[in-house]
Amino acid sequence: MIDRNTFTRTLFALAISALVPLAAHAQAALKLTLGHGAAPGNPRHEAAVKFADTLKAKSGGRIEVQVAPSAQLGDDAAMITALRTGALDMSANSQGAMANAVPEYAAFGMPFLFANLSQAWKLLDGPLGKELADKSAEKGMVVLGYWDNGIRHMSNSKKPLLKPEDLKGMKMRTPPDAVTVDIMQALGAEAQQIKFAELYVALQQGVVDGQENPLMNIHASKLYEVQKFISLTGHKYEMTPFVMSKRTWDKLSEADRKAVHESAVEATALQRRLSQEADDKLIADLKAKGVRVDTVDKSAFEKSTANVDDKWMASPIGPFVKKVIAGARAN
């Protein structure tokens, strides 16, 4: 027969053992992973960290986001595949890789479409951006925000690129983006697709002569160490869609979704601000590092790449391309 003290202690122990799992469940952290291809110091990484910190605060520490920069989880194409299968929760990814899954993303990359970032954001934050988000959801990705990958410029190790003729025969690296390939070929360059994580070494070893990227990417990844000529061509805009796997989204509660959305809005505002501030500051810094930075005859470049618009307006996504071009010209 159990004495009274033993009985009381047993009841107390049982009560505690029952409460511990409940408390642990209430506090259980939801761990999510956010992968991207940019280097630390890039606005994309800074915004990803901001998102993680904000979401942790808004969820009372319950939702933790691990940020994996510099293509640690694979290149952009691999991360898109992982997102769609649910193997990766989130990614701040490239326009080109997204276009492989949702072709309409390519429309925002037509040559010389936007004179400044604000024009692009106005379209992305309106009905055309909503249309893209709807098409993304159909492919298993929920758009949390349209981050920025800037207006793109060219760099190379050979000579100043001041007019279209200067690119003839040049080996230029492009991302996995069909529009960028078309632009390079229209200018007479030889386009070669190389993963961004492998770009520095490819430039260093002379596998390609040059590349094109926004200045913030050139700076953060130290491409200026192996590229001493930069031409401010401004030939193309690219966004960085910030997306979540629909499989992850569908598992979230309404309260968690609200926290994710609010955190994404704050991170998007930071990323865009950092992107907009980058160019003027970086031009001065790149010149101080011994890089020659040239302006170009943009009208000549526009004329040489006009056929790229025509090709894409005649493509299966032509109707959307026409809407984006019309929207950009109306701004």
TORKOL-4160 file (C-alpha; in steps of 0.2 Angstrom, whole numbers, padded with zeros to 4 digits, m for minus):
331
<pt num="1" X="0000" Y="0000" Z="0000"/>
<pt num="2" X="0007" Y="0017" Z="m0005"/>
<pt num="3" X="0009" Y="0030" Z="0009"/>
<pt num="4" X="0001" Y="0047" Z="0007"/>
<pt num="5" X="0018" Y="0056" Z="0004"/>
<pt num="6" X="0023" Y="0044" Z="m0009"/>
<pt num="7" X="0006" Y="0046" Z="m0017"/>
<pt num="8" X="0007" Y="0065" Z="m0017"/>
<pt num="9" X="0025" Y="0065" Z="m0025"/>
<pt num="10" X="0019" Y="0053" Z="m0038"/>
<pt num="11" X="0004" Y="0064" Z="m0043"/>
<pt num="12" X="0016" Y="0079" Z="m0043"/>
<pt num="13" X="0028" Y="0070" Z="m0054"/>
<pt num="14" X="0014" Y="0065" Z="m0066"/>
<pt num="15" X="0007" Y="0082" Z="m0067"/>
<pt num="16" X="0025" Y="0090" Z="m0071"/>
<pt num="17" X="0028" Y="0077" Z="m0084"/>
<pt num="18" X="0011" Y="0081" Z="m0092"/>
<pt num="19" X="0014" Y="0099" Z="m0092"/>
<pt num="20" X="0032" Y="0099" Z="m0099"/>
<pt num="21" X="0027" Y="0093" Z="m0117"/>
<pt num="22" X="0013" Y="0106" Z="m0117"/>
<pt num="23" X="0025" Y="0120" Z="m0112"/>
<pt num="24" X="0038" Y="0114" Z="m0125"/>
<pt num="25" X="0024" Y="0113" Z="m0138"/>
<pt num="26" X="0019" Y="0130" Z="m0135"/>
<pt num="27" X="0036" Y="0137" Z="m0136"/>
<pt num="28" X="0042" Y="0125" Z="m0150"/>
<pt num="29" X="0052" Y="0135" Z="m0163"/>
<pt num="30" X="0046" Y="0134" Z="m0181"/>
<pt num="31" X="0063" Y="0133" Z="m0190"/>
<pt num="32" X="0063" Y="0140" Z="m0208"/>
<pt num="33" X="0077" Y="0141" Z="m0221"/>
<pt num="34" X="0080" Y="0156" Z="m0232"/>
<pt num="35" X="0093" Y="0153" Z="m0246"/>
<pt num="36" X="0100" Y="0166" Z="m0258"/>
<pt num="37" X="0115" Y="0168" Z="m0270"/>
<pt num="38" X="0122" Y="0185" Z="m0265"/>
<pt num="39" X="0137" Y="0188" Z="m0253"/>
<pt num="40" X="0136" Y="0195" Z="m0236"/>
<pt num="41" X="0136" Y="0214" Z="m0237"/>
<pt num="42" X="0124" Y="0214" Z="m0252"/>
<pt num="43" X="0107" Y="0222" Z="m0250"/>
<pt num="44" X="0099" Y="0205" Z="m0253"/>
<pt num="45" X="0108" Y="0198" Z="m0238"/>
<pt num="46" X="0105" Y="0213" Z="m0227"/>
<pt num="47" X="0087" Y="0212" Z="m0231"/>
<pt num="48" X="0086" Y="0193" Z="m0228"/>
<pt num="49" X="0094" Y="0195" Z="m0210"/>
<pt num="50" X="0082" Y="0209" Z="m0207"/>
<pt num="51" X="0067" Y="0198" Z="m0212"/>
<pt num="52" X="0074" Y="0184" Z="m0200"/>
<pt num="53" X="0076" Y="0196" Z="m0186"/>
<pt num="54" X="0059" Y="0205" Z="m0188"/>
<pt num="55" X="0049" Y="0188" Z="m0190"/>
<pt num="56" X="0058" Y="0181" Z="m0174"/>
<pt num="57" X="0052" Y="0197" Z="m0164"/>
<pt num="58" X="0035" Y="0197" Z="m0171"/>
<pt num="59" X="0032" Y="0179" Z="m0167"/>
<pt num="60" X="0039" Y="0181" Z="m0149"/>
<pt num="61" X="0054" Y="0171" Z="m0154"/>
<pt num="62" X="0044" Y="0156" Z="m0160"/>
<pt num="63" X="0049" Y="0157" Z="m0178"/>
<pt num="64" X="0067" Y="0156" Z="m0182"/>
<pt num="65" X="0074" Y="0159" Z="m0200"/>
<pt num="66" X="0091" Y="0153" Z="m0204"/>
<pt num="67" X="0099" Y="0163" Z="m0219"/>
<pt num="68" X="0110" Y="0154" Z="m0230"/>
<pt num="69" X="0119" Y="0166" Z="m0242"/>
<pt num="70" X="0132" Y="0164" Z="m0256"/>
<pt num="71" X="0123" Y="0149" Z="m0265"/>
<pt num="72" X="0127" Y="0138" Z="m0250"/>
<pt num="73" X="0111" Y="0128" Z="m0254"/>
<pt num="74" X="0115" Y="0128" Z="m0273"/>
<pt num="75" X="0113" Y="0140" Z="m0287"/>
<pt num="76" X="0097" Y="0150" Z="m0291"/>
<pt num="77" X="0089" Y="0136" Z="m0302"/>
<pt num="78" X="0092" Y="0123" Z="m0289"/>
<pt num="79" X="0084" Y="0133" Z="m0275"/>
<pt num="80" X="0069" Y="0136" Z="m0286"/>
<pt num="81" X="0067" Y="0117" Z="m0288"/>
<pt num="82" X="0069" Y="0115" Z="m0270"/>
<pt num="83" X="0056" Y="0128" Z="m0266"/>
<pt num="84" X="0043" Y="0120" Z="m0278"/>
<pt num="85" X="0045" Y="0103" Z="m0269"/>
<pt num="86" X="0045" Y="0110" Z="m0252"/>
<pt num="87" X="0063" Y="0106" Z="m0248"/>
<pt num="88" X="0067" Y="0124" Z="m0246"/>
<pt num="89" X="0056" Y="0136" Z="m0237"/>
<pt num="90" X="0061" Y="0153" Z="m0244"/>
<pt num="91" X="0073" Y="0161" Z="m0257"/>
<pt num="92" X="0077" Y="0179" Z="m0263"/>
<pt num="93" X="0080" Y="0173" Z="m0280"/>
<pt num="94" X="0085" Y="0179" Z="m0297"/>
<pt num="95" X="0073" Y="0185" Z="m0311"/>
<pt num="96" X="0081" Y="0173" Z="m0323"/>
<pt num="97" X="0079" Y="0158" Z="m0313"/>
<pt num="98" X="0061" Y="0162" Z="m0309"/>
<pt num="99" X="0058" Y="0165" Z="m0327"/>
<pt num="100" X="0062" Y="0147" Z="m0330"/>
<pt num="101" X="0047" Y="0142" Z="m0320"/>
<pt num="102" X="0036" Y="0157" Z="m0323"/>
<pt num="103" X="0041" Y="0164" Z="m0340"/>
<pt num="104" X="0032" Y="0180" Z="m0338"/>
<pt num="105" X="0046" Y="0186" Z="m0326"/>
<pt num="106" X="0057" Y="0189" Z="m0342"/>
<pt num="107" X="0046" Y="0203" Z="m0347"/>
<pt num="108" X="0053" Y="0215" Z="m0334"/>
<pt num="109" X="0071" Y="0212" Z="m0341"/>
<pt num="110" X="0068" Y="0220" Z="m0358"/>
<pt num="111" X="0083" Y="0231" Z="m0363"/>
<pt num="112" X="0082" Y="0249" Z="m0357"/>
<pt num="113" X="0065" Y="0247" Z="m0350"/>
<pt num="114" X="0067" Y="0257" Z="m0335"/>
<pt num="115" X="0077" Y="0273" Z="m0333"/>
<pt num="116" X="0077" Y="0271" Z="m0314"/>
<pt num="117" X="0072" Y="0259" Z="m0300"/>
<pt num="118" X="0056" Y="0269" Z="m0294"/>
<pt num="119" X="0048" Y="0266" Z="m0311"/>
<pt num="120" X="0051" Y="0247" Z="m0310"/>
<pt num="121" X="0044" Y="0246" Z="m0292"/>
<pt num="122" X="0028" Y="0256" Z="m0297"/>
<pt num="123" X="0024" Y="0242" Z="m0310"/>
<pt num="124" X="0029" Y="0228" Z="m0298"/>
<pt num="125" X="0018" Y="0235" Z="m0284"/>
<pt num="126" X="0003" Y="0236" Z="m0295"/>
<pt num="127" X="m0008" Y="0225" Z="m0305"/>
<pt num="128" X="0006" Y="0218" Z="m0316"/>
<pt num="129" X="0015" Y="0212" Z="m0300"/>
<pt num="130" X="m0001" Y="0204" Z="m0294"/>
<pt num="131" X="m0002" Y="0195" Z="m0310"/>
<pt num="132" X="0015" Y="0188" Z="m0308"/>
<pt num="133" X="0012" Y="0183" Z="m0290"/>
<pt num="134" X="m0004" Y="0174" Z="m0296"/>
<pt num="135" X="0006" Y="0164" Z="m0309"/>
<pt num="136" X="0020" Y="0161" Z="m0296"/>
<pt num="137" X="0007" Y="0153" Z="m0284"/>
<pt num="138" X="0001" Y="0141" Z="m0298"/>
<pt num="139" X="0019" Y="0135" Z="m0299"/>
<pt num="140" X="0021" Y="0132" Z="m0280"/>
<pt num="141" X="0029" Y="0149" Z="m0275"/>
<pt num="142" X="0021" Y="0162" Z="m0264"/>
<pt num="143" X="0028" Y="0180" Z="m0268"/>
<pt num="144" X="0032" Y="0189" Z="m0252"/>
<pt num="145" X="0040" Y="0204" Z="m0260"/>
<pt num="146" X="0049" Y="0210" Z="m0276"/>
<pt num="147" X="0066" Y="0215" Z="m0270"/>
<pt num="148" X="0078" Y="0223" Z="m0282"/>
<pt num="149" X="0093" Y="0217" Z="m0291"/>
<pt num="150" X="0097" Y="0234" Z="m0299"/>
<pt num="151" X="0100" Y="0242" Z="m0315"/>
<pt num="152" X="0114" Y="0231" Z="m0323"/>
<pt num="153" X="0130" Y="0237" Z="m0330"/>
<pt num="154" X="0145" Y="0229" Z="m0339"/>
<pt num="155" X="0163" Y="0226" Z="m0334"/>
<pt num="156" X="0177" Y="0218" Z="m0342"/>
<pt num="157" X="0196" Y="0215" Z="m0341"/>
<pt num="158" X="0201" Y="0221" Z="m0359"/>
<pt num="159" X="0196" Y="0239" Z="m0363"/>
<pt num="160" X="0182" Y="0252" Z="m0361"/>
<pt num="161" X="0165" Y="0247" Z="m0368"/>
<pt num="162" X="0159" Y="0264" Z="m0374"/>
<pt num="163" X="0149" Y="0259" Z="m0390"/>
<pt num="164" X="0140" Y="0243" Z="m0396"/>
<pt num="165" X="0155" Y="0239" Z="m0408"/>
<pt num="166" X="0166" Y="0237" Z="m0393"/>
<pt num="167" X="0158" Y="0221" Z="m0388"/>
<pt num="168" X="0160" Y="0212" Z="m0404"/>
<pt num="169" X="0169" Y="0196" Z="m0401"/>
<pt num="170" X="0170" Y="0198" Z="m0382"/>
<pt num="171" X="0166" Y="0183" Z="m0371"/>
<pt num="172" X="0153" Y="0190" Z="m0359"/>
<pt num="173" X="0146" Y="0180" Z="m0344"/>
<pt num="174" X="0127" Y="0180" Z="m0342"/>
<pt num="175" X="0116" Y="0172" Z="m0328"/>
<pt num="176" X="0104" Y="0159" Z="m0334"/>
<pt num="177" X="0093" Y="0172" Z="m0341"/>
<pt num="178" X="0087" Y="0171" Z="m0359"/>
<pt num="179" X="0084" Y="0190" Z="m0361"/>
<pt num="180" X="0102" Y="0194" Z="m0355"/>
<pt num="181" X="0109" Y="0181" Z="m0368"/>
<pt num="182" X="0098" Y="0190" Z="m0382"/>
<pt num="183" X="0105" Y="0207" Z="m0377"/>
<pt num="184" X="0123" Y="0201" Z="m0377"/>
<pt num="185" X="0121" Y="0192" Z="m0394"/>
<pt num="186" X="0112" Y="0208" Z="m0401"/>
<pt num="187" X="0128" Y="0218" Z="m0397"/>
<pt num="188" X="0139" Y="0205" Z="m0405"/>
<pt num="189" X="0146" Y="0198" Z="m0389"/>
<pt num="190" X="0148" Y="0179" Z="m0386"/>
<pt num="191" X="0137" Y="0175" Z="m0371"/>
<pt num="192" X="0142" Y="0161" Z="m0359"/>
<pt num="193" X="0131" Y="0156" Z="m0345"/>
<pt num="194" X="0142" Y="0154" Z="m0329"/>
<pt num="195" X="0135" Y="0152" Z="m0311"/>
<pt num="196" X="0137" Y="0167" Z="m0300"/>
<pt num="197" X="0146" Y="0158" Z="m0287"/>
<pt num="198" X="0159" Y="0153" Z="m0300"/>
<pt num="199" X="0160" Y="0170" Z="m0309"/>
<pt num="200" X="0175" Y="0177" Z="m0299"/>
<pt num="201" X="0187" Y="0162" Z="m0304"/>
<pt num="202" X="0180" Y="0162" Z="m0322"/>
<pt num="203" X="0185" Y="0181" Z="m0323"/>
<pt num="204" X="0201" Y="0178" Z="m0314"/>
<pt num="205" X="0206" Y="0164" Z="m0326"/>
<pt num="206" X="0200" Y="0172" Z="m0342"/>
<pt num="207" X="0187" Y="0160" Z="m0346"/>
<pt num="208" X="0177" Y="0175" Z="m0350"/>
<pt num="209" X="0182" Y="0193" Z="m0353"/>
<pt num="210" X="0168" Y="0202" Z="m0344"/>
<pt num="211" X="0151" Y="0201" Z="m0336"/>
<pt num="212" X="0136" Y="0212" Z="m0332"/>
<pt num="213" X="0128" Y="0215" Z="m0315"/>
<pt num="214" X="0122" Y="0229" Z="m0304"/>
<pt num="215" X="0136" Y="0238" Z="m0296"/>
<pt num="216" X="0131" Y="0232" Z="m0279"/>
<pt num="217" X="0134" Y="0214" Z="m0284"/>
<pt num="218" X="0151" Y="0219" Z="m0293"/>
<pt num="219" X="0156" Y="0227" Z="m0276"/>
<pt num="220" X="0150" Y="0214" Z="m0264"/>
<pt num="221" X="0158" Y="0200" Z="m0273"/>
<pt num="222" X="0174" Y="0209" Z="m0276"/>
<pt num="223" X="0173" Y="0207" Z="m0295"/>
<pt num="224" X="0183" Y="0224" Z="m0297"/>
<pt num="225" X="0198" Y="0214" Z="m0292"/>
<pt num="226" X="0198" Y="0205" Z="m0308"/>
<pt num="227" X="0189" Y="0218" Z="m0319"/>
<pt num="228" X="0197" Y="0235" Z="m0321"/>
<pt num="229" X="0184" Y="0242" Z="m0334"/>
<pt num="230" X="0166" Y="0246" Z="m0329"/>
<pt num="231" X="0154" Y="0254" Z="m0342"/>
<pt num="232" X="0138" Y="0261" Z="m0335"/>
<pt num="233" X="0127" Y="0254" Z="m0349"/>
<pt num="234" X="0111" Y="0253" Z="m0338"/>
<pt num="235" X="0105" Y="0240" Z="m0351"/>
<pt num="236" X="0093" Y="0230" Z="m0341"/>
<pt num="237" X="0083" Y="0230" Z="m0325"/>
<pt num="238" X="0082" Y="0214" Z="m0314"/>
<pt num="239" X="0071" Y="0211" Z="m0299"/>
<pt num="240" X="0074" Y="0198" Z="m0285"/>
<pt num="241" X="0058" Y="0190" Z="m0281"/>
<pt num="242" X="0057" Y="0185" Z="m0262"/>
<pt num="243" X="0047" Y="0169" Z="m0262"/>
<pt num="244" X="0041" Y="0156" Z="m0250"/>
<pt num="245" X="0037" Y="0138" Z="m0255"/>
<pt num="246" X="0018" Y="0136" Z="m0256"/>
<pt num="247" X="0020" Y="0120" Z="m0246"/>
<pt num="248" X="0028" Y="0129" Z="m0232"/>
<pt num="249" X="0015" Y="0143" Z="m0233"/>
<pt num="250" X="0000" Y="0131" Z="m0232"/>
<pt num="251" X="0007" Y="0124" Z="m0216"/>
<pt num="252" X="0007" Y="0141" Z="m0207"/>
<pt num="253" X="m0007" Y="0147" Z="m0196"/>
<pt num="254" X="m0016" Y="0164" Z="m0200"/>
<pt num="255" X="m0006" Y="0172" Z="m0187"/>
<pt num="256" X="0010" Y="0166" Z="m0193"/>
<pt num="257" X="0006" Y="0171" Z="m0211"/>
<pt num="258" X="0002" Y="0189" Z="m0205"/>
<pt num="259" X="0019" Y="0190" Z="m0196"/>
<pt num="260" X="0028" Y="0183" Z="m0211"/>
<pt num="261" X="0019" Y="0196" Z="m0222"/>
<pt num="262" X="0023" Y="0211" Z="m0211"/>
<pt num="263" X="0041" Y="0206" Z="m0209"/>
<pt num="264" X="0042" Y="0204" Z="m0228"/>
<pt num="265" X="0036" Y="0222" Z="m0230"/>
<pt num="266" X="0049" Y="0229" Z="m0219"/>
<pt num="267" X="0063" Y="0219" Z="m0227"/>
<pt num="268" X="0057" Y="0224" Z="m0244"/>
<pt num="269" X="0058" Y="0242" Z="m0239"/>
<pt num="270" X="0075" Y="0240" Z="m0233"/>
<pt num="271" X="0082" Y="0230" Z="m0248"/>
<pt num="272" X="0075" Y="0243" Z="m0260"/>
<pt num="273" X="0082" Y="0258" Z="m0250"/>
<pt num="274" X="0099" Y="0250" Z="m0249"/>
<pt num="275" X="0099" Y="0246" Z="m0268"/>
<pt num="276" X="0094" Y="0264" Z="m0272"/>
<pt num="277" X="0108" Y="0271" Z="m0262"/>
<pt num="278" X="0121" Y="0259" Z="m0269"/>
<pt num="279" X="0126" Y="0266" Z="m0286"/>
<pt num="280" X="0132" Y="0284" Z="m0282"/>
<pt num="281" X="0141" Y="0278" Z="m0267"/>
<pt num="282" X="0149" Y="0263" Z="m0276"/>
<pt num="283" X="0155" Y="0272" Z="m0291"/>
<pt num="284" X="0166" Y="0283" Z="m0280"/>
<pt num="285" X="0172" Y="0268" Z="m0271"/>
<pt num="286" X="0176" Y="0258" Z="m0287"/>
<pt num="287" X="0185" Y="0273" Z="m0294"/>
<pt num="288" X="0195" Y="0274" Z="m0278"/>
<pt num="289" X="0200" Y="0255" Z="m0280"/>
<pt num="290" X="0208" Y="0259" Z="m0297"/>
<pt num="291" X="0193" Y="0254" Z="m0308"/>
<pt num="292" X="0190" Y="0264" Z="m0324"/>
<pt num="293" X="0171" Y="0269" Z="m0324"/>
<pt num="294" X="0164" Y="0276" Z="m0340"/>
<pt num="295" X="0147" Y="0282" Z="m0346"/>
<pt num="296" X="0142" Y="0276" Z="m0364"/>
<pt num="297" X="0132" Y="0281" Z="m0379"/>
<pt num="298" X="0115" Y="0274" Z="m0373"/>
<pt num="299" X="0105" Y="0278" Z="m0388"/>
<pt num="300" X="0117" Y="0268" Z="m0399"/>
<pt num="301" X="0115" Y="0253" Z="m0387"/>
<pt num="302" X="0096" Y="0255" Z="m0387"/>
<pt num="303" X="0096" Y="0255" Z="m0406"/>
<pt num="304" X="0107" Y="0239" Z="m0407"/>
<pt num="305" X="0095" Y="0229" Z="m0395"/>
<pt num="306" X="0078" Y="0235" Z="m0401"/>
<pt num="307" X="0076" Y="0218" Z="m0410"/>
<pt num="308" X="0076" Y="0209" Z="m0392"/>
<pt num="309" X="0059" Y="0218" Z="m0388"/>
<pt num="310" X="0052" Y="0212" Z="m0405"/>
<pt num="311" X="0058" Y="0194" Z="m0402"/>
<pt num="312" X="0049" Y="0193" Z="m0385"/>
<pt num="313" X="0033" Y="0202" Z="m0390"/>
<pt num="314" X="0031" Y="0188" Z="m0403"/>
<pt num="315" X="0035" Y="0174" Z="m0390"/>
<pt num="316" X="0021" Y="0165" Z="m0380"/>
<pt num="317" X="0022" Y="0178" Z="m0366"/>
<pt num="318" X="0021" Y="0192" Z="m0379"/>
<pt num="319" X="0004" Y="0199" Z="m0372"/>
<pt num="320" X="0012" Y="0201" Z="m0355"/>
<pt num="321" X="0028" Y="0208" Z="m0362"/>
<pt num="322" X="0018" Y="0221" Z="m0371"/>
<pt num="323" X="0008" Y="0226" Z="m0355"/>
<pt num="324" X="0025" Y="0228" Z="m0346"/>
<pt num="325" X="0033" Y="0239" Z="m0360"/>
<pt num="326" X="0017" Y="0249" Z="m0361"/>
<pt num="327" X="0017" Y="0252" Z="m0342"/>
<pt num="328" X="0035" Y="0256" Z="m0342"/>
<pt num="329" X="0033" Y="0269" Z="m0356"/>
<pt num="330" X="0018" Y="0277" Z="m0347"/>
<pt num="331" X="0028" Y="0280" Z="m0331"/>
